[in-house]
Amino acid sequence: MPGFPANLPLDGRVAVVTGASRGIGRAAALALAEAGAHVVAVARTQGALEELDDEIRQVGGSATLVPLDLKDFDAIDRLGKAIHERWGKLDILIGNAGVLGVLMPLSHIDPKIWASTLDINVTANWRLIRSLDPLLRMSDAGRAIFVTSGAASACRAYWGPYAVTKAALEALVRTYAAETETTAIRTMLVSPGPLRTRMRRSAMPGEDPQTLRTPEDLAPHFVRLASPNWAETGLIYDFRQDRLLTPRGPE
């Protein structure tokens, strides 16, 4: 992986981070802020966002807090309008927010849970692209980075909602990468692997969390992928293997 300058590689850039109040999103927001970006931190919980803001200030960064439920699709449109009115562009989008859904046989899943998982993991990210694409095109080096999972291809029993929605997310992001290939936008997927997060704890309650790496270990890679000198698009960065993967192409 290419390195980045030690002195504020994202100075003056504006970054939206979803699911910013905890876990991977929080760590990414802090890393981007420390690298010089102004972070537009999106999450449902005002209190957790305020705690994040305090931490960002402690590292010398700045943030705008946006309490927002990503299932409120009209609010995503308003977010794009507000960013346009304040900055006139967007440099970085980190689509991190996601939900596990439930672990059970496909035939047992409540339709409301299926729909809710699809709304957060797929449709909300499409709405973010729809709302923020014009702003990313106004940047000299727009960067769109979305968090996926190995579950997208593993297709393990009982992981249906999560696996299906992450596979759909990958198709969505790869399509966006193809549509923006001739622009200044670079679009990437990040597959974190097992990390010490609340979602992982819910999925694997018997696992010793001390055996896992942390979101803070992953965070510097968001800075690399968000940097203006990042050149790749449409690929997956696999954190566990520390390498770029080319998604399966057409038959």
Residue pairs with C-beta under 8 A, 6 or more apart in sequence:
1 221
1 224
1 237
1 242
2 224
2 229
2 230
3 224
4 35
4 223
4 224
4 227
4 229
8 35
8 36
9 35
9 36
9 223
9 227
10 32
10 35
10 36
10 37
10 91
10 92
10 223
10 226
10 227
11 35
11 36
11 37
12 36
13 36
13 37
13 38
13 91
13 92
13 139
13 226
13 228
14 37
14 38
14 40
14 83
14 87
14 89
14 90
14 91
14 92
15 29
15 32
15 37
15 38
15 39
15 40
15 90
15 91
15 92
15 93
15 94
15 226
16 39
16 40
16 42
16 79
16 83
16 90
16 92
16 93
16 94
16 128
16 132
17 25
17 28
17 29
17 32
17 39
17 40
17 41
17 42
17 94
17 96
18 25
18 42
18 43
18 70
18 94
18 95
18 96
18 97
18 124
18 128
19 25
19 42
19 43
19 96
19 97
19 98
20 26
20 28
20 29
20 39
20 41
20 42
20 43
20 49
20 52
20 96
21 41
21 43
21 44
21 45
21 48
21 49
21 51
21 52
22 43
22 48
22 197
22 198
23 195
23 197
23 198
23 199
23 215
24 96
24 147
24 192
24 195
24 197
24 215
24 218
24 219
25 43
25 94
25 96
25 97
26 52
26 215
27 214
27 215
27 216
27 218
27 219
28 94
28 96
28 215
28 218
28 219
28 222
29 39
29 41
29 52
29 56
29 63
29 94
30 52
30 55
30 56
30 59
30 61
30 219
31 219
31 220
31 222
31 223
32 39
32 61
32 92
32 94
32 222
32 223
32 226
33 39
33 56
33 59
33 61
33 62
33 63
34 59
34 60
34 61
35 223
36 61
37 61
37 91
37 92
37 226
38 61
38 62
38 63
38 64
39 56
39 61
39 62
39 63
39 64
40 63
40 64
40 66
40 79
40 83
41 49
41 52
41 53
41 56
41 63
41 64
41 65
41 66
42 66
42 68
42 70
42 79
42 97
43 49
43 52
43 66
43 67
43 68
43 97
44 67
44 68
44 69
45 67
46 65
46 67
49 65
49 66
49 67
50 65
52 63
52 65
53 63
53 65
56 62
56 63
57 63
66 79
68 75
68 76
68 79
69 75
70 76
70 97
70 119
70 120
70 124
70 127
71 116
71 119
71 120
71 124
73 123
73 124
73 127
76 124
76 127
76 128
76 131
77 127
77 130
77 131
79 131
79 132
80 131
80 132
80 134
80 135
83 90
83 132
83 135
84 134
84 135
87 135
88 135
88 138
89 135
89 136
89 138
89 139
90 132
90 135
90 136
90 138
90 139
90 142
91 136
91 139
91 141
91 142
91 143
91 226
92 142
92 143
92 144
92 145
92 226
93 128
93 132
93 136
93 142
93 143
93 144
93 145
94 145
94 146
94 147
94 222
94 226
95 125
95 128
95 144
95 145
95 146
95 147
96 146
96 147
97 120
97 124
98 120
98 121
98 147
98 165
98 166
98 199
99 116
99 117
99 120
99 121
99 199
100 117
100 161
100 162
100 199
100 202
100 203
101 109
101 113
101 114
101 116
101 117
101 160
101 161
101 162
101 165
102 109
102 110
102 113
102 161
103 158
103 159
103 203
104 158
105 157
105 158
105 160
106 160
109 160
109 161
113 161
114 161
117 161
117 162
117 165
118 161
118 165
118 168
121 162
121 165
121 166
121 168
121 169
122 165
122 168
122 169
122 172
125 146
125 169
125 172
125 173
126 172
129 144
129 172
129 176
133 176
133 180
135 142
136 142
136 143
136 144
136 180
136 185
137 180
137 183
137 184
137 185
139 184
139 185
140 184
140 228
141 184
141 186
141 228
141 230
142 180
142 183
142 184
142 185
142 186
143 185
143 186
143 187
143 188
143 225
143 226
143 227
143 230
144 173
144 176
144 180
144 185
144 186
144 187
144 188
145 187
145 188
145 189
145 190
145 222
145 225
145 226
146 169
146 173
146 187
146 188
146 189
146 190
147 189
147 190
147 191
147 192
148 166
148 169
148 170
148 173
148 189
148 190
148 191
148 236
149 162
149 163
149 166
149 191
149 192
150 191
150 193
150 240
151 159
151 162
151 163
151 166
152 163
152 166
152 167
152 169
152 170
153 167
154 163
155 163
156 163
169 189
170 189
170 236
170 247
173 187
173 188
173 189
173 234
174 189
174 234
174 247
176 187
177 186
177 187
177 188
177 233
177 234
178 234
180 187
180 233
181 233
181 234
185 233
186 225
186 230
186 231
186 232
186 233
187 233
187 234
188 225
188 230
188 232
188 233
188 234
188 235
188 236
188 237
189 235
189 236
189 237
189 247
190 218
190 221
190 222
190 225
190 236
190 237
190 239
191 236
191 237
191 238
191 239
191 240
191 245
192 215
192 218
192 239
192 240
193 213
193 238
193 239
193 240
194 200
194 204
194 207
194 212
194 213
194 240
195 212
195 213
195 214
195 215
195 217
195 218
196 209
196 210
196 212
196 213
196 214
196 215
197 215
200 207
200 209
200 212
201 207
201 209
213 239
218 239
221 237
221 239
224 230
225 237
232 244
234 247
235 244
235 245
235 246
235 247
236 244
236 245
236 246
236 247
237 243
237 244
237 245
238 244
238 245
